Amino acid sequence: MQFTSPQFKENSAGALVDPQLQKALKNVEKGFVEKRAMAAAAMPEFDALRDRGRDIKNHTLEHLDLYLDVYEKKVTASGGIVHWAESAEDARQIILKICQSVNAKTVTKGKSMITEEINLNEFLESQGIEPVETDLGEYIIQLRGEHPSHIIAPAVHLNKEQVEADFRRVHTHLDANRDLSEPVSLLAEARAVLRKRYFQADVGITGANFLIAETGSSVIVTNEGNGDMTQTLGKVHVVVASIEKMVPTLEDCSQILRILARSATGQDMSVYTTFSTGPKRAEDPDGPDQYHVVLLDNGRTSMLGTEFQDMLRCIRCGACINHCPVYHAIGGHAYGSVYPGPMGAVLTPSLFGIDQSAHLPNASTFCGRCESVCPMRIPLPKMMRNWREREFERHLTPATARYGLGVWAFFAKRPKLYRAASSLGMRALSILGGARHRIRSLPLATGWTKYRDLPAPEGGTFVQQWAARQAAKQED
């Protein structure tokens, strides 16, 4: 996808005045937040499982080299092949060679954010290979030439009428007078169109929610069954996964699965949870002749041992995105990256550099909702603050903000001067606020007042009010 994180402010401004997008975004909170709360409340051990999931991932990351080595040996023993990709370009070239080895002209794909991260679709098309997205949401946005706006609901930014228009525009071989007024008719049409593509494709490409070192298995979690058809009907199954998807054992995987779907969609379990271990065996009725796993680093190892290592616990449930008030206001495309919302505000600078994505960790109210619902207990606000510190240290913060903080620090180090200046400032702002107690324009605060009024302070400063309350208590 085109990386537009440096234009985050411009992207956001456009999103805020897009009436269709604003209407669609209301479905995010309605469709995910309440369901997640109900699913968590119905499981008494939910928080204990969150603690266990955090500990499993922490242990795995501390011994990641060991588990990666064990995993490769298990995959090889089952007849599969593991490929190591340090960068996105390495991964693309590996996948291209696999496709060319079987003269593939068409590949089917399950939903995979990693393949979005490496821009696989665009690359395959440039090499004369047609990628066909088989997840309904991914298929819809592929028809539109777009990229996902959400990591589990790629087309959440669209409404039914837009999807119907796209189906009529693309599916010209079907009856022009067919009824597409109901969502079920749209689903049936997509299923019928896609079904033959599974049999045309020589290669099926999926991501992986988990990789299991104990068995050499890859795990995908879906609600449509398209992933199963993608990985079993072609000659070749290619799994593309980043290295932090590793867990040690089947038992570890099963424990995290109990909180994955509940955190993502409010389901007890997803409709399909599929474990794949190697290619088809002689006694198997179906399955691929070849099984390949492309393990991608793409900046992950540079996060190990740093203040951002906790981000590698992420299981891509989307709970932080679903509960983020900033995402609710602007949607996913405004972030200009594969990963939107709070998790994207931490992961994108880690993968692509803070110089290219400094706006993202600043796009947060620090309300803490993201951390409170994260099944892996990832301290997202803390890491966003860490990125803000990195931004400040490298002088990427606007000069006015840096100088402003410098002035504040000067006064903060001198308490008497600070109290005098804050008291004077309070009185001045109160006068500017007038009877409405609102300030419409203020020098050095145009970033705020350009879009909204600034509430004028009323009463004394915090220190003055605190002193007054303490004095009143002593009198009592």
Secondary structure, 3 states (H helix, E strand, C coil): CCCCHHHHHHHHHHHHCCHHHHHHHHHHHHHHHHHHHHHHHCCCCHHHHHHHHHHHHHHHHHCHHHHHHHHHHHHHHCCCEEEEECCHHHHHHHHHHHHHHCCCCEEEECCCHHHHHCCHHHHHHHCCCEEEECCHHHHHHHHHCCCCCCCCCCCCCCCHHHHHHHHHHHCCCCCCCCCCCCHHHHHHHHHHHHHHHHHHCCEEEECCCEEECCCCEEEEEECCCHHHHHHHHCCEEEEEEEHHHEECCHHHHHHHHHHHHHHHCCCCCCCEEEEECCCCCCCCCCCCCEEEEEEECCCCHHHCCCCCHHHHHCCCCCHHHHCCHHHHHHCCHHHCCCCCHHHHHHHHHHHHCHHHHCHHHHCCCCCCHHHHHCCCCCCHHHHHHHHHHHHHHCCCCCHHHHHHHHHHHHHHCCHHHHHHHHHHHHHHHHHHHHHHCEECCCCCCHHHHCCCCEECCCCCCHHHHHHHHHHHHHHC
